Amino acid sequence: MLTIIMETRDNEAELAQTLSVLVAGAVEGLVSDVIILDHGSKDGSVHVADAAGCRFCVDWDLGEIVRSARGEWLMLLEPGARPIGRWVDELVEYVSLHKSPARFSPSRLHRKPLLQRISRRGKPLEAGFLMRKGDALAVARGKMLLSEMTNIRAVRKLATELVPAWVAVDSRQSI
């Protein structure tokens, strides 16, 4: 039903955090496969992906990756991002009723200070991105980044919140 795709480069810890949350979706039959696109990781990202049963791609073409996805919907995430709450139920309902892309709501508990939110534009995948496989096939090309696939105007907002990846990155760097 849903394929998760993430890009990584030395995000072993963040990847493990995201994959641990996605287990609930796999158990419920929502998540059919997870694909990790690597950008030259030198840490243990490949081992984390392998242990979780993910496909880890070192040399890849995004069009081929999208074509090979098992799910009819794709969820694009950054390593470290984690949906919270009843995300499985909401996504099952959303993909059965809608055809347009969607983003998660930003986590109310994990917000940057007001000045940082105002002065900088968020990353394209900071709130994740959910889209139909057919729509992704229409835009995916070569070594294109996942963030380049999110330039779609009409995007719905899901009620489910997403803890952004920067929370995991910041917590790792403060240790």
Disulfide bonds with the S-S distance in Angstrom:
none
